[in-house]
Amino acid sequence: MDNQTEIELQAAAFRRLQQHLMQDRVDVQNIDMMNLTGFCRNCLSRWYQEAANERGIEMSKDESREIFYGMPFDEWRAKYQTEASAEQQAEFKVAFEQNVGKAD
């Protein structure tokens, strides 16, 4: 397989993952994803931002989230995010530190 085809297939897989998370499974909470897998929608939007910044494209966290979520993040939270339990929050603290680093 040539390099361009591989890039195109990777991009197609990413777009399908994004569709799955943003349209098919809006019921799955970010905190549950982070606690189970070590990443969530916010991580994906951050990785998108980092890739843009590495290529000299200035992009803020809010801009990358809006691109990934397809709407402003606050709108997404209002539509789909539920309140996290104390247990979920405790698990998240551990998962975040293991996978992202200490929270500021």
C-alpha positions in Angstrom: 0.0 0.0 0.0 1.4 3.4 -0.9 1.7 6.2 1.8 -1.0 8.4 0.4 -3.5 5.5 0.4 -2.6 4.7 4.0 -3.1 8.3 5.1 -6.5 8.4 3.3 -7.6 5.1 5.1 -6.4 6.5 8.4 -8.3 9.7 7.8 -11.5 7.7 6.9 -11.2 5.6 10.0 -10.8 8.8 12.1 -13.9 10.4 10.5 -15.9 7.2 11.2 -14.8 7.2 14.8 -15.8 10.9 15.1 -19.2 10.1 13.6 -19.7 7.2 15.9 -18.9 9.3 19.0 -20.7 12.5 17.8 -23.8 11.0 16.2 -24.2 7.4 16.9 -23.3 7.2 20.6 -23.9 10.6 22.2 -25.2 8.7 25.2 -21.7 7.6 26.1 -20.2 10.1 28.5 -16.7 11.4 28.2 -16.0 10.6 31.8 -16.9 6.9 31.2 -14.7 6.8 28.1 -11.8 8.3 30.0 -12.3 6.0 33.0 -12.4 2.9 30.7 -10.1 3.7 27.9 -7.8 6.6 29.0 -9.1 8.9 26.3 -12.3 10.7 25.4 -13.7 13.2 22.9 -11.8 16.0 24.5 -8.5 14.1 24.1 -9.3 13.5 20.4 -10.0 17.2 19.9 -6.7 18.1 21.8 -4.8 15.7 19.6 -6.3 17.4 16.6 -5.3 20.8 17.9 -1.7 19.5 18.7 -1.4 18.1 15.1 -2.5 21.5 13.7 -0.1 23.4 15.9 2.8 21.1 15.0 2.1 22.1 11.4 2.1 25.8 12.1 -1.7 26.1 12.1 -2.8 28.1 15.1 -5.8 26.6 16.7 -7.1 27.1 20.2 -8.6 24.4 22.4 -12.1 25.9 21.9 -11.6 25.9 18.1 -10.5 22.3 18.0 -13.4 21.2 20.2 -15.9 23.0 18.0 -14.4 21.3 14.9 -14.4 17.9 16.6 -17.8 18.2 18.3 -19.5 20.0 15.4 -20.8 22.7 17.7 -19.4 24.8 20.6 -18.4 22.6 23.5 -20.8 24.3 25.9 -23.7 23.5 23.6 -22.6 19.8 23.4 -22.4 19.7 27.2 -25.9 21.2 27.6 -27.4 18.7 25.1 -25.6 15.5 26.1 -23.5 15.6 29.2 -25.0 14.2 32.5 -23.9 14.9 36.0 -21.0 12.6 37.1 -21.2 10.7 40.3 -18.6 11.0 43.0 -17.3 7.5 42.1 -16.9 8.5 38.4 -15.1 11.7 39.4 -12.7 9.8 41.6 -12.0 7.3 38.9 -11.5 10.2 36.4 -8.9 11.8 38.6 -6.8 8.7 38.5 -7.4 8.0 34.7 -6.6 11.7 33.9 -3.3 11.6 35.8 -2.3 8.3 34.3 -3.1 9.3 30.7 -2.9 13.1 30.5 -0.9 14.3 33.5 -1.6 16.3 36.6 -4.5 18.6 36.3 -3.7 22.3 36.6 
